[in-house]
Amino acid sequence: ARQTFVDDEQKLSELESEHKQIEEERYELAAKQQELEEEVAALKAKLEEKEAKVAASIEVSADFIAEKDSIEAERQRLEDEKRQMMDELASLEADIEDSDAEQRERSELEAEIAKIEARK
């Protein structure tokens, strides 16, 4: 009975030692888990920051492209307007030439009429 009691005491002591060791390991694992969770949180924050920068960059690029397209459309509109004005100018120059030719013809006819009247 005495031996059984000693054996039981020794087993109890071993179990308590194992329990203490397991508790220490659990504590270490909990600390490690906390550390890893903090690392994950930091990495998530970094990722979100990079995603925000990429989104901002994409937005700036989209704004730049829209502005470029707007400038190109305005340039094209001005080119079309210039072409239309050049066509109008050519038409006016042709009208002036026609008017000048008509004026010369009129002057020539008036000169002939004046000659004919002078003969009378």
C-alpha positions as CSV (number, residue, x, y, z in Angstrom):
1,A,0.0,0.0,0.0
2,R,2.9,2.3,0.9
3,Q,4.5,1.5,-2.5
4,T,1.2,2.2,-4.3
5,F,0.9,5.5,-2.5
6,V,4.5,6.4,-3.5
7,D,3.9,5.2,-7.1
8,D,0.7,7.3,-7.2
9,E,2.5,10.3,-5.8
10,Q,5.2,9.9,-8.4
11,K,2.6,9.6,-11.2
12,L,0.8,12.6,-9.9
13,S,4.0,14.6,-9.8
14,E,4.8,13.5,-13.4
15,L,1.3,14.4,-14.5
16,E,1.6,17.8,-12.8
17,S,4.9,18.3,-14.5
18,E,3.5,17.3,-17.9
19,H,0.5,19.6,-17.3
20,K,2.8,22.5,-16.4
21,Q,4.9,21.8,-19.6
22,I,1.7,21.7,-21.7
23,E,0.5,24.9,-20.2
24,E,3.9,26.6,-21.0
25,E,3.7,25.3,-24.6
26,R,0.1,26.5,-24.8
27,Y,1.2,29.9,-23.6
28,E,4.1,30.0,-26.1
29,L,1.7,28.9,-28.9
30,A,-0.8,31.6,-27.9
31,A,2.0,34.2,-27.9
32,K,3.1,32.9,-31.3
33,Q,-0.5,33.0,-32.6
34,Q,-0.9,36.6,-31.4
35,E,2.4,37.5,-33.1
36,L,1.3,35.9,-36.4
37,E,-2.1,37.6,-36.2
38,E,-0.4,40.9,-35.8
39,E,1.8,40.2,-38.8
40,V,-1.2,39.2,-40.9
41,A,-3.0,42.4,-39.8
42,A,0.1,44.5,-40.8
43,L,0.3,42.7,-44.2
44,K,-3.4,43.2,-44.8
45,A,-3.0,47.0,-44.0
46,K,0.0,47.1,-46.4
47,L,-2.1,45.4,-49.1
48,E,-5.0,47.7,-48.6
49,E,-2.6,50.7,-48.9
50,K,-1.1,49.3,-52.1
51,E,-4.6,48.6,-53.5
52,A,-5.6,52.2,-52.7
53,K,-2.5,53.5,-54.4
54,V,-3.2,51.3,-57.5
55,A,-6.8,52.5,-57.5
56,A,-5.7,56.1,-57.3
57,S,-3.2,55.5,-60.1
58,I,-5.9,53.9,-62.2
59,E,-8.2,56.9,-61.5
60,V,-5.4,59.3,-62.5
61,S,-4.7,57.3,-65.6
62,A,-8.5,57.3,-66.5
63,D,-8.7,61.1,-65.9
64,F,-5.6,61.6,-68.0
65,I,-7.0,59.5,-70.8
66,A,-10.4,61.3,-70.6
67,E,-8.6,64.7,-70.8
68,K,-6.5,63.5,-73.7
69,D,-9.6,62.3,-75.5
70,S,-11.3,65.6,-74.8
71,I,-8.3,67.6,-76.1
72,E,-8.2,65.4,-79.2
73,A,-12.0,65.9,-79.9
74,E,-11.5,69.7,-79.5
75,R,-8.5,69.6,-81.9
76,Q,-10.6,67.7,-84.4
77,R,-13.5,70.1,-84.1
78,L,-11.1,73.0,-84.7
79,E,-9.6,71.3,-87.7
80,D,-13.1,70.8,-89.1
81,E,-13.9,74.4,-88.4
82,K,-10.7,75.5,-90.1
83,R,-11.5,73.4,-93.1
84,Q,-15.0,74.8,-93.3
85,M,-13.6,78.4,-93.1
86,M,-11.0,77.6,-95.8
87,D,-13.9,76.4,-98.1
88,E,-15.9,79.5,-97.3
89,L,-12.8,81.7,-98.1
90,A,-12.2,79.9,-101.4
91,S,-15.9,80.4,-102.3
92,L,-15.7,84.1,-101.4
93,E,-12.5,84.5,-103.5
94,A,-14.3,82.8,-106.4
95,D,-17.2,85.2,-105.9
96,I,-14.8,88.1,-105.9
97,E,-13.1,86.9,-109.1
98,D,-16.5,86.5,-110.7
99,S,-17.5,90.0,-109.6
100,D,-14.3,91.4,-110.9
101,A,-14.8,89.7,-114.2
102,E,-18.4,91.0,-114.4
103,Q,-17.1,94.5,-113.5
104,R,-14.5,94.3,-116.3
105,E,-17.2,93.2,-118.7
106,R,-19.5,96.0,-117.6
107,S,-16.7,98.5,-118.0
108,E,-15.9,97.2,-121.5
109,L,-19.5,97.3,-122.5
110,E,-19.8,100.9,-121.1
111,A,-16.7,101.8,-123.0
112,E,-18.2,100.4,-126.2
113,I,-21.5,102.2,-125.6
114,A,-19.6,105.4,-125.0
115,K,-17.7,104.9,-128.3
116,I,-21.0,104.2,-130.1
117,E,-22.6,107.2,-128.6
118,A,-19.6,109.3,-129.4
119,R,-19.9,108.4,-133.1
120,K,-23.4,109.5,-133.2
